[in-house]
Amino acid sequence: MANGARPAEKREHPELAAANDHPLLPLVARQLRFGINGRRIIRNISFWIGSSGRTIILGPNGAGKTVLLRLCHGLIQPTSGQLSWGDLSVAEARAHQAMVPQRPVLLRRSVAGNVQHVLSVKRIPRKQRPELVAAALEQAGLTDLASRPARTLSGGQQQRLAIARACVLRPAVLLLDEPTTNLDPAAVRDVEEMILAVGAAGTKILMTTHDIAQARRLASDVMFLNDRRLLEHASAAEFFSSPKDPVAARFLDGELLG
Amino acid sequence: MNEFSSAIGAALSMIVTLDPGLVEIVLLSLRISLSAVIIASVFALPLGALIALQPFPGRRGVIVLLNALMGLPPVVVGLMVYLLLSRAGPLGPLGLLFTPTAMVIAQSIIVFPIIAALSRQTIADLHEEYDEHLRSIGCTPLQSVVTLIRDGRYRLLTGIMAGFGRAIAEVGAVLIVGGNIQHSTRVMTTTIALETSKGNLALALGLGLILVVLALGVNGTALVISDAAQRRYG
């Protein structure tokens, strides 16, 4: 929504109201476009995210979810339009965020070494590091595997390590791109529990998924993307019970959008 | 055939009894080639990393050139260094021709492109994989380089060992700039070349055996290291 639409939006969706204590909110996008080599991947998207809960970007593959997330993290620059996190630009906000891509890059080091690396990059004093590493591994349930090479972990363990590594310094925002693709149900449950715990500790969650059931389990609000457009943004309760957009309704009914 | 087998016997006994002449030659070979590899690495590793990470106009051309220079013929390098160091040459007054230093210079030039090209490839591959993560967590350029070198250390070591394998086995350059002077610039390869033509098969064979074992050993170790690192770190 453009700035002018904000109050109405707030009245309509009290759960989207700004959490005043969150430094990076609201996340505001105005007429965001992204294209590469003349191919448009994001078409004129505007939105306003004020709640500090879990925002799920839902949509079929190819909808533009990953690109939108990467734009929000500043890994790629929009072709046109504006994005801002609270009072900060995307580039400034990145220091307070962490992102876990669909296929996280684990360094060729031990499990603990992967967490330590972030701490040394962020110049955390050496003395404080062991405690932070231990807490992160504990949270991921990987304490016993601390000295194992990270790349020999199972898919679920790798994903948990990636999330723990991303959250070791309690970022204000955690961006997750399809974090449970290719995981079995038990691993999905573990990862979702971690995400809920991270969110409960005060981190804003912005996550993409194409899995409707997962969106139902996790979302406090849903942004529905299809064919490179944002078709609906509503609270989870509203979106799942009575989606306003006809395409979203068809998607929720299990139709395969292409 | 009889002569041949007696030469092998003599060669083996030289190795077993650590014949002083043979040991001197082997040690000089190792000293020269190790020095050349260390000196080349000091410049080639940062250059490889720089080319891998820093885009600049003409980078593709430099990469092609570097890869092509890996096949630089040692005799030609020897000739160039000879011309530079010969009495009439620009560096003639230093009096380095026919010294071990001249041999180190020639071998450094031969292995430099090998180490630079292989380390560029290693760092570039790793960078492509790590870049987004490193940007996401806010790495400075220096922190990125340190991370890439650390995580690529086994593959970088393999490149350095490839350079060493090339240096220890080449004969053309060290023969031209060293001159195969006894007790001064005789290394394994030049000795083999000259003793064979003189008919002294025992020494040539003994050194040949050691050289083969060294070359196989270096390559084998490089393989084992990269294989173990691959299994351990993925």
Interface residues (C-beta under 8 A of the other chain):
Chain A: H73 L75 R94 A95 A98 M99 P101 P104 V105 L106 L107 R108 R109 H117 V118 V121 K122 P149 A150 R151 T152
Chain B: E129 Y130 E132 H133 L134 R135 S136 I137 G138 C139 Q143 T147 D151 A229 R232 Y233 G234
